[in-house]
Amino acid sequence: MRFEDKVVVITGGSSGIGAAAARAFAREGARLVLVGRGSDALAAIAAELPGATTLAADVGEVADVERVMGEVAERHGAVDVLFANAGMSECPPLVETDGAFFDRLMATNVKGVFFAFARALPLFRAGGAAVFTATASHARGRPGDPLYLASKAAVRSLARSLAADDEVLRKRIRVNVVSPGAVETPLTARAHGAPEIRATVENMVPLGRWGTPDDIARAVLFLASDDAAYVTGSELAVDGGLGQL
């Protein structure tokens, strides 16, 4: 019960890694605020975790983020943990990418993380923790989704800088990054669902399998907990050893 009565806000909390983290935090006593865009997915997680507060919002819109944090302040009065997990990964071919897509991806993956943290900062209790979701591939590159990897590299850099920021340090808030490798989620199923692609990825991973959302959730809970009280500005790769190649 490491999070008993602690207020945990999760963006992208209605499916995949976010939903797995929500279940794990709930098992350890957290008071959850789950933010997502899909009403059906939010309804499903609300039915599964009836004590959670669910809020529909687009984290790429600053007004939505401010509304969410206003609701958190009104209902709970404070934040102990922020898991800024919302993101998008679908990328069109380079020649088909337009400015609107570029702006939407960067708004979701980078602006959404920054403003979720910035607007949560006044609500954070001293000694709180923030965890951002990046990717284990951001430093290596891979074909097919350069904007996604660039956005996640920005998230990693943002966490490192925020961890050293005077405003953040005054409240002793730790800021860390979890970087998943190949993980089975609805997003990756859409992008890499073909059996031959799945087999190729599986054969690349030293541990010989795709990760699960629960694999990532356990890492998130560690970084958010007092078990990681002396860890900040760090990245925890949860990738089955893929980054070692």
VOTI-440580 format. One line per field, with one value per residue: residue in three letters; x, y, z of N, C-alpha, C, CB in turn. Coordinates in steps of 0.05 Angstrom, whole numbers. Glycine has a CB too. Example, Ala and Ser with C-alpha at 12.3 -4.5 7.8 and 13.67 -1.06 7.14 Angstrom:
<rs>
aa	ALA, SER .
nX	264, 257 .
nY	-114, -45 .
nZ	156, 142 .
caX	246, 273 .
caY	-90, -21 .
caZ	156, 143 .
cX	264, 258 .
cY	-66, 1 .
cZ	156, 157 .
cbX	226, 282 .
cbY	-89, -12 .
cbZ	181, 114 .
</rs>
This chain:
<rs>
aa	MET, ARG, PHE, GLU, ASP, LYS, VAL, VAL, VAL, ILE, THR, GLY, GLY, SER, SER, GLY, ILE, GLY, ALA, ALA, ALA, ALA, ARG, ALA, PHE, ALA, ARG, GLU, GLY, ALA, ARG, LEU, VAL, LEU, VAL, GLY, ARG, GLY, SER, ASP, ALA, LEU, ALA, ALA, ILE, ALA, ALA, GLU, LEU, PRO, GLY, ALA, THR, THR, LEU, ALA, ALA, ASP, VAL, GLY, GLU, VAL, ALA, ASP, VAL, GLU, ARG, VAL, MET, GLY, GLU, VAL, ALA, GLU, ARG, HIS, GLY, ALA, VAL, ASP, VAL, LEU, PHE, ALA, ASN, ALA, GLY, MET, SER, GLU, CYS, PRO, PRO, LEU, VAL, GLU, THR, ASP, GLY, ALA, PHE, PHE, ASP, ARG, LEU, MET, ALA, THR, ASN, VAL, LYS, GLY, VAL, PHE, PHE, ALA, PHE, ALA, ARG, ALA, LEU, PRO, LEU, PHE, ARG, ALA, GLY, GLY, ALA, ALA, VAL, PHE, THR, ALA, THR, ALA, SER, HIS, ALA, ARG, GLY, ARG, PRO, GLY, ASP, PRO, LEU, TYR, LEU, ALA, SER, LYS, ALA, ALA, VAL, ARG, SER, LEU, ALA, ARG, SER, LEU, ALA, ALA, ASP, ASP, GLU, VAL, LEU, ARG, LYS, ARG, ILE, ARG, VAL, ASN, VAL, VAL, SER, PRO, GLY, ALA, VAL, GLU, THR, PRO, LEU, THR, ALA, ARG, ALA, HIS, GLY, ALA, PRO, GLU, ILE, ARG, ALA, THR, VAL, GLU, ASN, MET, VAL, PRO, LEU, GLY, ARG, TRP, GLY, THR, PRO, ASP, ASP, ILE, ALA, ARG, ALA, VAL, LEU, PHE, LEU, ALA, SER, ASP, ASP, ALA, ALA, TYR, VAL, THR, GLY, SER, GLU, LEU, ALA, VAL, ASP, GLY, GLY, LEU, GLY, GLN, LEU .
nX	17, 36, 17, -26, -81, -58, -59, -63, -52, -65, -50, -74, -98, -136, -129, -84, -17, -27, -76, -61, -25, -60, -92, -53, -36, -85, -90, -54, -75, -84, -115, -148, -142, -162, -146, -169, -182, -220, -287, -313, -271, -258, -305, -304, -258, -274, -317, -289, -255, -284, -276, -246, -235, -256, -238, -253, -210, -166, -100, -67, -89, -84, -124, -157, -123, -116, -169, -174, -136, -160, -206, -182, -160, -207, -234, -196, -155, -100, -39, -2, 25, 41, 30, 49, 28, -1, -3, 12, 26, 21, 46, 46, 72, 134, 129, 76, 65, 37, 33, -8, -12, 39, 37, -4, 16, 62, 37, 6, 46, 89, 76, 31, 53, 88, 52, 16, 49, 66, 18, 2, 40, 32, -4, 22, 41, 94, 152, 130, 121, 136, 125, 144, 126, 169, 207, 243, 271, 286, 337, 364, 340, 296, 268, 211, 180, 199, 181, 153, 194, 228, 195, 192, 245, 248, 214, 245, 289, 263, 245, 295, 312, 271, 276, 319, 303, 293, 242, 217, 251, 246, 200, 214, 203, 207, 227, 222, 234, 201, 218, 190, 201, 184, 118, 57, 2, -61, -46, 4, -15, -46, -6, 33, 11, 13, 29, 81, 111, 106, 133, 185, 200, 197, 239, 282, 287, 326, 306, 267, 212, 151, 138, 91, 36, 33, 86, 110, 79, 95, 147, 136, 108, 149, 184, 151, 145, 166, 207, 241, 265, 313, 321, 321, 311, 324, 325, 288, 295, 251, 254, 265, 319, 331, 354, 407, 431 .
nY	-24, 27, 74, 92, 132, 172, 221, 207, 225, 207, 215, 194, 150, 111, 65, 12, 22, 63, 48, -1, 18, 48, 8, -18, 23, 31, -18, -9, 29, 82, 146, 158, 197, 195, 210, 217, 211, 180, 165, 115, 81, 107, 100, 45, 36, 65, 34, -11, 8, 34, 73, 113, 178, 199, 236, 268, 292, 329, 327, 357, 406, 464, 490, 447, 417, 453, 455, 402, 401, 439, 411, 370, 399, 418, 370, 339, 370, 368, 341, 282, 246, 249, 217, 226, 204, 203, 196, 194, 153, 140, 149, 180, 166, 201, 238, 247, 273, 328, 397, 402, 350, 345, 385, 366, 317, 334, 368, 333, 296, 325, 380, 368, 338, 376, 418, 390, 377, 429, 455, 422, 432, 474, 446, 403, 364, 371, 332, 301, 262, 257, 221, 210, 185, 159, 130, 71, 73, 124, 145, 116, 113, 93, 65, 96, 126, 181, 230, 215, 191, 235, 268, 239, 239, 293, 293, 263, 298, 342, 322, 314, 367, 392, 364, 389, 440, 501, 516, 467, 437, 464, 444, 393, 354, 297, 280, 235, 187, 135, 87, 50, -10, -53, -61, -93, -62, -26, 14, -4, -51, -33, -10, -49, -99, -141, -210, -224, -179, -175, -222, -211, -167, -191, -228, -194, -177, -186, -214, -244, -236, -196, -138, -128, -86, -88, -98, -48, -16, -34, -13, 41, 49, 39, 83, 125, 117, 118, 83, 98, 144, 172, 181, 219, 256, 215, 159, 101, 45, -1, -52, -104, -112, -92, -43, -52, -72 .
nZ	0, -19, -38, -9, 0, -30, -82, -148, -213, -278, -344, -408, -387, -395, -426, -448, -427, -390, -367, -344, -306, -275, -252, -222, -187, -160, -133, -94, -62, -81, -95, -151, -211, -275, -340, -406, -478, -505, -498, -491, -474, -426, -398, -392, -359, -315, -297, -282, -242, -196, -157, -180, -208, -271, -328, -388, -436, -480, -481, -512, -516, -482, -452, -438, -406, -364, -345, -326, -284, -252, -237, -208, -165, -142, -127, -99, -78, -79, -110, -112, -145, -213, -272, -333, -388, -435, -506, -577, -633, -687, -751, -814, -881, -898, -942, -942, -896, -863, -841, -803, -781, -758, -719, -687, -667, -639, -603, -572, -552, -531, -516, -486, -443, -419, -403, -371, -328, -312, -298, -258, -220, -180, -147, -127, -72, -25, -38, -78, -139, -209, -268, -334, -398, -445, -498, -510, -557, -571, -571, -608, -657, -710, -770, -801, -763, -750, -727, -681, -650, -645, -614, -567, -551, -538, -493, -458, -451, -430, -380, -354, -350, -320, -272, -249, -241, -206, -185, -182, -149, -101, -80, -74, -113, -151, -217, -267, -322, -356, -403, -449, -487, -540, -533, -519, -536, -549, -586, -608, -630, -673, -704, -711, -720, -757, -765, -784, -774, -718, -704, -723, -690, -640, -644, -644, -592, -535, -489, -513, -521, -529, -489, -435, -416, -360, -345, -354, -320, -269, -266, -268, -220, -184, -195, -180, -126, -56, -55, -94, -75, -79, -132, -189, -249, -282, -328, -338, -374, -400, -433, -447, -457, -507, -518, -508, -552 .
caX	0, 55, 4, -51, -92, -44, -74, -48, -64, -53, -60, -74, -103, -159, -122, -56, 1, -40, -96, -47, -15, -83, -99, -32, -38, -109, -85, -37, -90, -84, -140, -140, -155, -154, -152, -167, -199, -242, -308, -318, -249, -260, -328, -296, -240, -290, -332, -270, -243, -306, -268, -230, -247, -248, -242, -247, -194, -145, -77, -54, -103, -77, -148, -166, -105, -123, -194, -169, -123, -180, -223, -166, -159, -233, -242, -176, -140, -71, -29, 22, 38, 32, 41, 43, 31, -16, 14, 3, 50, 16, 59, 43, 98, 145, 119, 48, 62, 33, 37, -28, -5, 63, 29, -21, 33, 78, 19, -1, 68, 107, 62, 14, 69, 97, 31, 5, 66, 66, -7, 0, 61, 21, -20, 39, 51, 124, 160, 115, 136, 125, 137, 137, 131, 184, 209, 270, 283, 289, 366, 376, 327, 287, 254, 182, 166, 218, 169, 147, 219, 237, 178, 199, 271, 242, 204, 268, 304, 246, 246, 321, 314, 252, 286, 339, 292, 291, 214, 211, 267, 236, 179, 227, 189, 224, 217, 236, 222, 201, 221, 183, 209, 162, 98, 31, -20, -78, -31, 23, -30, -53, 17, 51, -6, 17, 44, 109, 123, 108, 155, 211, 206, 202, 265, 302, 288, 342, 290, 251, 182, 140, 130, 63, 31, 40, 115, 116, 66, 111, 169, 124, 102, 175, 194, 133, 144, 188, 229, 259, 266, 338, 323, 308, 324, 334, 309, 288, 287, 238, 253, 275, 347, 334, 372, 435, 442 .
caY	0, 49, 99, 95, 159, 191, 229, 200, 234, 193, 222, 170, 131, 94, 41, 6, 26, 80, 32, -20, 33, 55, -16, -23, 44, 26, -40, 1, 48, 109, 160, 161, 214, 184, 228, 204, 223, 162, 162, 87, 71, 119, 87, 18, 37, 74, 11, -29, 21, 52, 96, 132, 200, 198, 261, 269, 316, 327, 340, 375, 431, 475, 495, 421, 410, 471, 446, 378, 408, 453, 390, 357, 417, 419, 345, 326, 391, 365, 320, 269, 233, 253, 199, 238, 181, 205, 200, 182, 143, 134, 168, 175, 169, 228, 256, 253, 287, 357, 413, 396, 326, 351, 401, 349, 298, 348, 378, 311, 282, 343, 402, 356, 331, 400, 433, 374, 381, 457, 462, 407, 440, 487, 427, 381, 364, 368, 304, 286, 249, 256, 202, 215, 162, 164, 105, 61, 77, 152, 152, 99, 117, 70, 75, 96, 145, 200, 250, 202, 188, 262, 278, 225, 250, 318, 287, 255, 322, 358, 311, 320, 395, 397, 353, 407, 467, 511, 515, 439, 429, 476, 426, 366, 337, 281, 277, 213, 178, 107, 84, 23, -21, -64, -69, -100, -43, -21, 30, -21, -70, -20, -3, -72, -122, -163, -231, -224, -156, -183, -242, -197, -151, -210, -240, -174, -171, -207, -232, -262, -232, -169, -131, -124, -61, -91, -95, -20, -6, -39, 6, 68, 50, 42, 110, 143, 110, 125, 65, 113, 171, 186, 179, 240, 263, 190, 144, 72, 31, -27, -59, -131, -112, -84, -20, -60, -81 .
caZ	0, -20, -47, 5, 3, -47, -106, -172, -238, -301, -371, -424, -366, -400, -440, -451, -404, -371, -353, -327, -284, -259, -236, -202, -166, -145, -115, -72, -45, -92, -104, -180, -231, -301, -362, -432, -499, -514, -478, -486, -458, -400, -385, -384, -336, -292, -287, -270, -219, -189, -140, -195, -223, -299, -341, -416, -443, -500, -467, -530, -513, -456, -437, -427, -383, -341, -334, -311, -259, -235, -225, -187, -142, -129, -116, -82, -65, -82, -127, -102, -167, -240, -293, -358, -405, -460, -529, -602, -647, -715, -768, -843, -896, -897, -963, -937, -870, -866, -816, -783, -767, -742, -696, -670, -653, -619, -582, -554, -540, -517, -503, -465, -420, -406, -389, -349, -305, -304, -285, -233, -201, -155, -131, -117, -45, -23, -40, -98, -161, -236, -287, -362, -416, -470, -512, -510, -584, -578, -575, -629, -683, -725, -793, -802, -746, -739, -710, -655, -635, -637, -592, -542, -543, -525, -467, -441, -445, -412, -353, -343, -343, -298, -247, -238, -240, -178, -176, -176, -127, -76, -69, -73, -132, -169, -245, -281, -347, -362, -432, -457, -513, -555, -513, -531, -528, -573, -605, -623, -646, -698, -720, -716, -715, -776, -752, -791, -759, -690, -701, -726, -666, -618, -648, -638, -563, -521, -472, -531, -521, -527, -462, -429, -400, -331, -342, -352, -296, -245, -266, -262, -191, -170, -198, -166, -98, -39, -61, -112, -63, -87, -161, -204, -274, -293, -347, -334, -398, -395, -462, -452, -465, -535, -519, -505, -578 .
cX	17, 41, -23, -58, -76, -60, -55, -63, -50, -66, -56, -80, -125, -153, -92, -40, -12, -60, -83, -36, -37, -91, -79, -32, -62, -105, -68, -49, -92, -112, -134, -156, -144, -165, -149, -185, -223, -263, -314, -297, -251, -283, -320, -278, -254, -306, -313, -258, -263, -298, -253, -247, -237, -256, -235, -232, -174, -121, -62, -67, -98, -102, -159, -149, -112, -150, -191, -157, -142, -198, -207, -164, -185, -240, -222, -158, -110, -64, -4, 38, 25, 46, 32, 49, 18, 3, 1, 28, 45, 29, 55, 70, 107, 133, 90, 43, 58, 36, 17, -22, 19, 54, 13, -4, 50, 61, 13, 23, 87, 93, 44, 29, 77, 75, 17, 22, 65, 41, -12, 19, 50, 6, -3, 44, 81, 131, 145, 133, 121, 140, 126, 142, 146, 184, 238, 285, 291, 319, 378, 365, 317, 271, 224, 168, 185, 206, 163, 172, 230, 221, 185, 227, 267, 231, 226, 284, 289, 247, 273, 323, 295, 262, 307, 329, 287, 262, 207, 226, 258, 215, 189, 211, 209, 211, 234, 221, 223, 201, 215, 197, 183, 141, 71, 9, -38, -63, -12, 8, -38, -29, 33, 36, -1, 36, 74, 124, 127, 131, 182, 219, 213, 230, 288, 307, 305, 326, 269, 221, 176, 136, 100, 60, 38, 70, 122, 104, 83, 135, 159, 119, 128, 184, 177, 134, 168, 212, 250, 264, 292, 342, 307, 324, 334, 314, 311, 277, 275, 233, 264, 304, 352, 354, 401, 448, 455 .
cY	25, 76, 103, 124, 180, 196, 225, 208, 220, 203, 198, 146, 111, 68, 36, 9, 42, 65, 12, -6, 40, 31, -21, -2, 39, 3, -31, 25, 76, 119, 169, 182, 205, 201, 214, 218, 206, 157, 133, 75, 82, 106, 59, 18, 47, 52, -9, -19, 42, 75, 117, 154, 198, 225, 260, 294, 309, 342, 359, 403, 442, 480, 469, 413, 427, 463, 421, 384, 423, 432, 375, 373, 417, 393, 334, 346, 390, 343, 308, 257, 242, 233, 211, 218, 184, 210, 188, 174, 138, 157, 161, 175, 197, 247, 263, 268, 317, 371, 408, 371, 330, 365, 383, 329, 312, 359, 356, 301, 300, 365, 391, 349, 356, 414, 416, 377, 410, 465, 445, 417, 455, 469, 406, 385, 361, 338, 287, 275, 252, 236, 208, 190, 171, 138, 96, 65, 106, 159, 136, 105, 91, 80, 76, 117, 165, 221, 239, 201, 216, 273, 265, 233, 277, 313, 279, 280, 340, 348, 317, 349, 402, 387, 371, 435, 476, 510, 486, 430, 440, 459, 397, 346, 323, 278, 256, 204, 147, 104, 56, 16, -30, -75, -73, -81, -39, -4, 13, -42, -59, -16, -28, -98, -146, -184, -230, -201, -163, -202, -229, -182, -170, -222, -220, -170, -193, -225, -248, -258, -202, -163, -129, -97, -64, -89, -65, -8, -10, -20, 34, 70, 52, 71, 130, 139, 120, 106, 78, 141, 186, 184, 202, 247, 238, 177, 114, 59, 4, -39, -87, -133, -102, -61, -27, -69, -59 .
cZ	0, -27, -33, 9, -13, -73, -130, -197, -261, -327, -389, -406, -371, -416, -439, -425, -383, -354, -335, -302, -265, -241, -214, -180, -148, -125, -91, -58, -56, -96, -132, -194, -258, -323, -389, -452, -506, -493, -471, -468, -429, -384, -375, -360, -311, -280, -273, -244, -209, -171, -155, -206, -252, -312, -370, -423, -465, -489, -486, -530, -484, -439, -424, -403, -359, -329, -317, -284, -240, -222, -203, -162, -127, -114, -95, -68, -69, -102, -113, -124, -193, -259, -319, -381, -432, -484, -554, -618, -677, -732, -798, -856, -896, -917, -959, -911, -875, -839, -795, -767, -748, -716, -676, -654, -632, -596, -562, -538, -524, -502, -480, -440, -404, -390, -368, -324, -294, -289, -260, -212, -177, -137, -118, -87, -45, -23, -60, -120, -187, -252, -315, -378, -441, -486, -511, -536, -589, -583, -598, -656, -694, -749, -789, -785, -734, -721, -682, -638, -627, -614, -566, -532, -528, -497, -448, -432, -426, -384, -339, -334, -320, -271, -234, -235, -211, -168, -168, -151, -100, -63, -67, -90, -149, -196, -259, -306, -347, -393, -440, -483, -528, -535, -527, -520, -553, -594, -621, -640, -673, -716, -728, -712, -734, -763, -759, -777, -730, -686, -704, -701, -643, -620, -643, -608, -549, -503, -487, -530, -522, -497, -459, -415, -371, -326, -338, -327, -271, -243, -259, -232, -175, -171, -183, -136, -82, -42, -79, -101, -71, -117, -174, -228, -289, -313, -341, -359, -390, -422, -468, -461, -493, -537, -516, -531, -594 .
cbX	-19, 76, -1, -49, -93, -15, -84, -41, -62, -58, -46, -47, -109, -180, -132, -44, 27, -53, -115, -24, 0, -107, -102, -4, -39, -133, -70, -9, -78, -68, -147, -144, -149, -165, -134, -175, -182, -231, -334, -320, -222, -265, -352, -282, -215, -308, -346, -247, -215, -329, -251, -215, -239, -262, -226, -273, -179, -154, -58, -56, -133, -61, -169, -165, -75, -124, -214, -150, -97, -196, -231, -137, -152, -255, -245, -159, -145, -57, -22, 14, 38, 37, 32, 59, 20, -36, 42, -14, 58, -14, 89, 25, 95, 175, 123, 32, 87, 4, 37, -56, 2, 83, 12, -42, 51, 94, -6, -13, 84, 127, 45, 0, 94, 108, 10, 4, 95, 70, -30, 6, 81, 4, -41, 65, 37, 134, 158, 94, 142, 127, 131, 152, 104, 214, 199, 271, 264, 279, 381, 372, 345, 269, 260, 173, 151, 232, 144, 135, 240, 235, 148, 197, 289, 222, 183, 286, 311, 217, 242, 343, 306, 225, 299, 363, 265, 300, 195, 218, 296, 225, 154, 228, 168, 231, 218, 240, 238, 176, 249, 153, 228, 170, 95, 24, -8, -103, -15, 43, -55, -67, 35, 75, -34, 30, 34, 113, 107, 81, 151, 209, 182, 182, 268, 294, 260, 364, 276, 258, 169, 114, 143, 52, 2, 29, 130, 105, 38, 122, 182, 98, 87, 196, 195, 105, 141, 179, 219, 247, 265, 362, 311, 303, 347, 340, 317, 270, 311, 211, 270, 258, 358, 307, 365, 437, 420 .
cbY	0, 44, 98, 80, 167, 181, 258, 170, 265, 162, 248, 166, 144, 109, 42, 22, 39, 103, 18, -34, 58, 64, -41, -23, 72, 19, -62, 8, 49, 110, 184, 135, 245, 155, 253, 175, 228, 136, 176, 71, 77, 149, 86, 5, 55, 97, -3, -35, 34, 37, 85, 117, 227, 174, 284, 266, 327, 339, 318, 365, 429, 501, 508, 399, 414, 500, 440, 359, 423, 472, 370, 351, 446, 425, 324, 308, 390, 360, 330, 247, 202, 283, 170, 265, 156, 228, 188, 202, 117, 132, 170, 196, 158, 226, 243, 227, 282, 362, 442, 393, 303, 368, 424, 334, 283, 371, 390, 287, 268, 356, 418, 332, 315, 419, 442, 344, 374, 475, 458, 377, 457, 510, 414, 379, 342, 382, 292, 304, 220, 284, 172, 239, 148, 173, 107, 31, 68, 170, 146, 70, 131, 51, 57, 71, 129, 214, 261, 174, 173, 281, 273, 195, 253, 334, 264, 235, 338, 357, 280, 314, 412, 386, 326, 407, 467, 540, 524, 421, 436, 504, 428, 355, 353, 253, 304, 189, 189, 92, 93, 21, -45, -86, -46, -129, -15, -6, 52, -34, -80, 7, 16, -71, -115, -153, -258, -222, -130, -195, -264, -178, -134, -233, -251, -148, -169, -193, -215, -289, -245, -165, -105, -147, -52, -119, -106, -5, -18, -68, 7, 72, 26, 24, 118, 139, 80, 126, 39, 114, 168, 173, 151, 265, 281, 170, 149, 65, 27, -24, -40, -145, -140, -76, 0, -83, -95 .
cbZ	24, -40, -77, 32, 31, -53, -105, -172, -241, -299, -382, -438, -341, -415, -470, -472, -413, -384, -372, -343, -293, -276, -254, -216, -178, -163, -129, -82, -20, -117, -84, -194, -226, -304, -361, -431, -523, -524, -487, -513, -470, -402, -404, -408, -342, -301, -310, -289, -225, -177, -118, -218, -210, -314, -327, -433, -419, -528, -457, -558, -519, -459, -455, -449, -392, -351, -357, -327, -264, -253, -247, -198, -151, -149, -138, -99, -37, -55, -156, -82, -165, -250, -289, -363, -391, -458, -525, -618, -635, -721, -762, -856, -924, -902, -990, -936, -852, -878, -823, -797, -787, -758, -705, -686, -673, -633, -594, -570, -561, -538, -523, -477, -428, -427, -409, -357, -312, -328, -304, -239, -215, -163, -148, -133, -28, 2, -13, -110, -155, -249, -278, -374, -424, -464, -541, -504, -605, -556, -549, -623, -702, -707, -818, -795, -724, -762, -723, -659, -652, -661, -599, -546, -567, -541, -469, -456, -471, -422, -353, -364, -367, -304, -253, -256, -256, -177, -198, -200, -131, -82, -86, -43, -149, -156, -260, -262, -371, -349, -442, -460, -509, -575, -491, -526, -519, -564, -591, -604, -631, -693, -705, -696, -717, -802, -759, -821, -763, -681, -721, -750, -658, -619, -677, -650, -551, -506, -451, -524, -496, -543, -455, -411, -404, -322, -367, -377, -293, -245, -294, -277, -183, -183, -227, -176, -95, -10, -74, -140, -33, -72, -171, -186, -269, -271, -376, -309, -417, -378, -477, -472, -464, -546, -499, -485, -594 .
</rs>
